[in-house]
């Protein structure tokens, strides 16, 4: 069918559609000529814009039109017909919105629309039919003005302003209006809603004049800045998500980790925040139809605010009436449960053993009572009683219990059987008593509690009330029976947080449904002063958080881009950890005993009971032998013989079966049978289709032959393989793995070769080339040589003499091996298999054999650099080129070279660069630097050296599977060491020193009051004795362990003295014992652990320039960073300065492994610590060129190395993590104290000697100074 007939058909269909929907009865068919339409610029421009901006894999383009007359409607039809004809096969087009009854079936809102209108009123009529339930107002819209154009001034200042105001009411921002001002020029107008002078007011702007001969304009640029405009933010206080900080001037500042994220968004998008609280403190509120919502839901639905953020969970009902953003954090909903009540002292007596052990022990004692009772009845039992426990034993039951409780027996039986019973009972009771006493000693010392409720089933079976907010009831729709026990928390100022805080110690009759972050926030606030809040081990549901916008908002895509970057940088997790203490998660992973001694269960005591049963059995055997020995005197001699042990061995013969491989006989051309066999064996995949390419340059005969073969192949494989035909104009959206090409010669293959693109073809996939003309060795060499330039190695060329229809016809399959012994990277054709006509296809032949399992010692060029502990380059005496390599990744590379049998040729980037700069996809390799440039220019087959797998690198290179995750932290120096004088105060904590000083001050004050108040002498005698003249000196003498020469004679004074002696004995003993340990311990102040603490202490930060990409989100430290050139020598120098305390207030942004490497090999220069906050986690791997063929084979080998633990094993040879785990515990071994350790004592001695010398000088001077002599006389009397 010709183009003219296609155009006429489309036009007739459009006119028929319009005429049937019109009120007119006459139909006038316009005569449309394609030649005339192509001369107009407007169809070309519309077509170009649709092809550039409106192509979407899942969204059709909606066409709307409106005209006041039938003639103008035909003009619009002609224009649309031309556009549809030119975009045929590239766009999916729909007309108008679905009916109201079908709107629920639209799963995805329509976001691409083209509107044809005669004037502004026509556009307003079209927009009036739009709905937020069907149309996505944040999508792309193109408006085409088809009516008469007024003057330019009237158009801009009147018509377009009116139109853009109507669009802004619906928040349709990504829109362009095309106006054809003359026969050759089309103007594209848009509007800007946010600018430096106008906020929320549309400003008309000329976007472009088309067709443009100069630079290409971006008519739909993404919104990147709000130009310091104010956004209304609806929220309420829900700690730690949002914390309202009210200022003196009435301004409300938003805190919490969601508030911190909003502040960062405001900084990056340049807008101001105006907080609007939930009306009547209704918090979340309920969402419903317009006019029926409450709380913050009402604010956002009525468009009183631009967005809401405050612990907003993604919800299906909310999604109907609101627009949700990117989920920036996923929490969990769980129960906060009451604390378990403590065990009583009596209950602790039964805690060492579990219930099953107590039951087993009671059953055993009952058996003993039964045996003793049975042997105590009747005369015939008398002889047995003597035999079992001897004639001299009078109280066997009391003796058994006495032995159980650790007593001793006086009378021992003389019979062997009785002695054996006594021996095994002694052993059993000894084991039980030892285990009970040892475990009871630990349990009696602990104030243990009953474990709190841990599971949801325990809560449902209890009588506790459910406290929750009203919207949380949706989590329990499957449990309607709990409705009578539900108590709704009234909305108010952080009422849910108050209920959660009360679960620490106040409430015991309820459980609270809450997010885990509220529990962590309260546990952090009360970590030192209160008990932690207990939670269930199981969670109710996951709780993804998001920002909600009005249904018509245009901010969603703008905010989602920034929120996605913030989430990927790890900042959200950092903020969450800063606001909460999540140790309850780690404690839940430990044993349920919570660190207390475990109960001894029946499994633990199985050995004791087995010993008991064994001794019983032995006793019965001895009993029987003794009975028999009465009649058989030679029994004892006979028992010395061993009984032969008999055994049977059976053997059975295994019958091996063989399976016959049934091959279905096929019909048709033998050439097609070979192709079908290859496709069914290697191309059947459920997730990927097969790309079919056909090129013919010889003639129609070859093309017809290819069509016949394709028809037969596809007919026999269409049930299992999905096919996709290759097209130059509409390439595949993702690289295709499975490809089959039909060519008829070298010219056809060259066309195919130039069309291959790594963006649309996966060069590491499977390629089956069907050559329909006889091949020659030269042709095959040419084909394989071109394919090797693209690193396509999984390729087979099938050829045959199709003119030969005899039984000698054979099909040849050729391939090539890029790496062979003595021929590295030389694509020589190799005959893989010859398929004979009339013979069954041999399925044992590997049609796509693995070609990279053995490189035959061929060299692989690796671009890398010296970066401990990942890559260690060893250089010779000249020091210019590396002669060897090591390190964690170097050992990994060596293991790969051994397994794949290749040699390594190392090259380093120029100018001492490391990773280098990554260019954009549309830039050349010259824009790159470092190892990235080596890979892009294909000078290196691969590169490694802590290469983080990032999105920008994946656009220009191909990454391997990640084999390790690097944690980027801040390396900090060790804290200052304690001085010997400071160690004298370390045995007691600050509260203890305050109490000791307070008691001493109280004693001094009492003595001073008694002395200065001139009380009668009998009062002094009553308090500290008649003969005591220096009470203050006695007070200090007893405190330091001295003796008193004169003791008081009164009872009250003696009582005070005894109390003070006992108090000083306890304090002095604890101080002396602890001081001995602290004087020997080498202890430093703890280094700073958080970024905020380092900023507060005015730290200076250092980082390699190549790591700047990961610090862009940390705006607080960016001005403080000193950028180091990309060289590990700078890192080594900075670590040495930190280890030697030459740079005390500094922090280095590096990875944990680099610090662990320093602490292993440079430990003599000093240790370097790391902050316990991981700023970034980087998965690292190997990078290859985009068209590299090494990726799959190397990934397969890496998987094996990872599964075997080889990666972690090699890493441990270069790092030492023990020094990063904190200070080493002091070993409590008696060691001699040195002068350095007692330096503080000597300093104290020198200080006291100076005080004594000062007092001596004062006494000498008192001879001439009367007031001084009076003061010293008063002090001497005391």
Order of alpha helices (4+ residues) and beta strands (2+ residues): alpha-alpha-alpha-beta-alpha-beta-beta-alpha-beta-alpha-beta-beta-beta-beta-beta-beta-alpha-beta-alpha-beta-alpha-beta-beta-alpha-alpha-alpha-alpha-alpha-alpha-beta-beta-alpha-beta-alpha-beta-beta-beta-alpha-alpha-alpha-alpha-alpha-alpha-beta-alpha-beta-beta-alpha-beta-alpha-beta-beta-beta-beta-beta-beta-beta-beta-alpha-beta-alpha-beta-alpha-beta-beta-alpha-alpha-alpha-alpha-alpha-alpha-beta-alpha-beta-alpha-beta-alpha-beta-beta-alpha-alpha-alpha-alpha
